[in-house]
């Protein structure tokens, strides 16, 4: 459980409780006292069948927190046992939370479930992304067996803004279908929710160039901006989403983008 609150112009990490190995090492302030950057560390480095990660984040009024991870997350072959991650985020009025983990590698044979639930008060903002790599692309591994279940729900003042559920089965023809993933093993989604999407936000995001066989699109919905990409590897997807975030953050959150230093190590 992580809690952030604004105190004397500073976002402070006021609650940091954990059970098991999942923890935050330190609150960081590379962009000044108003934004707290925190790195969520899972020392085992990967998730195996039977593991459950439960992450709860609460930001009080006026607080601004950015959370990331020190490296790629790994969902190992499970042997049939289910593993899961549940992320719950509560954001009070005038607060903002950015959830920007590094990519998630889903090994062939993994049985995994990822759930995200975000509750926004009026005037609150959430910006989060997820980068999924199906199989270890660097070694040519394909996601030929296993299953990844996905669920994301974002509400503001009790009103749904974004509800999405998906199921990716290893070896499914849908992974190669033109209407599906088109044979590309990496997908990325960035969501910014809580404020009306301005035309200049869309223009700035759509102007980000595509490289290395990447396919991408940016869409405006009521109260939600959606940026998606498909690609052959994790690096180009991460670079594109990072550049979208760099251009979007000053417009939507009135702050220049300051990437966490851990992304460069």
PEBEL-V599008 format. One record per backbone hydrogen bond with DSSP energy under -1.0 kcal/mol. CO is the residue of the C=O (numbers start at 1). NH is the residue of the N-H. Records with the same first field share a line. If there is no record, write none. Layout:
CO = NH + NH
This chain:
1 = 17
2 = 58
3 = 14 + 15
4 = 60
5 = 12
7 = 10
10 = 7
12 = 5 + 14
15 = 3
23 = 41
28 = 37
29 = 32
33 = 11
36 = 66
37 = 28
38 = 68
41 = 23
42 = 45
47 = 76
48 = 51
51 = 84
53 = 86
55 = 88
56 = 2
57 = 90
58 = 4
59 = 92
60 = 63
63 = 96
64 = 36
65 = 98
66 = 38
67 = 100
68 = 40
73 = 105
74 = 47
75 = 107
78 = 81
82 = 50
83 = 113
84 = 53
85 = 115
86 = 55
87 = 117
88 = 57
89 = 119
90 = 59
91 = 121
92 = 95
95 = 125
96 = 65
97 = 127
98 = 67
99 = 129
103 = 73
104 = 133
105 = 75
106 = 135
107 = 110
109 = 78
110 = 147
111 = 83
112 = 149
113 = 85
114 = 151
115 = 87
116 = 153
117 = 89
118 = 155
119 = 91
120 = 157
121 = 124
125 = 97
126 = 193
127 = 99
128 = 191
130 = 189
131 = 104
132 = 187
133 = 106
135 = 137
136 = 139 + 141
137 = 140
142 = 144
143 = 171
145 = 109
146 = 170
147 = 112
148 = 168
149 = 114
150 = 166
151 = 116
152 = 164
153 = 118
154 = 161 + 162
155 = 120
156 = 159
159 = 156
162 = 154
164 = 152
166 = 150
168 = 148
169 = 172
172 = 175
173 = 176 + 177
174 = 181
175 = 183
177 = 180 + 182
181 = 184
185 = 134
186 = 231
187 = 132
188 = 229
189 = 130
190 = 227
191 = 128
192 = 225
193 = 126
198 = 202
199 = 203
200 = 204
201 = 205
202 = 206
203 = 207
205 = 208
211 = 214
215 = 230
217 = 228
219 = 226
221 = 224
223 = 194
224 = 221
225 = 192
226 = 219
227 = 190
228 = 217
229 = 188
230 = 215
231 = 186
234 = 238
235 = 239
236 = 240
237 = 241
238 = 242
239 = 243
240 = 244
241 = 245
242 = 246
243 = 247
244 = 248
245 = 249
248 = 252
249 = 253
260 = 263
261 = 264
262 = 265
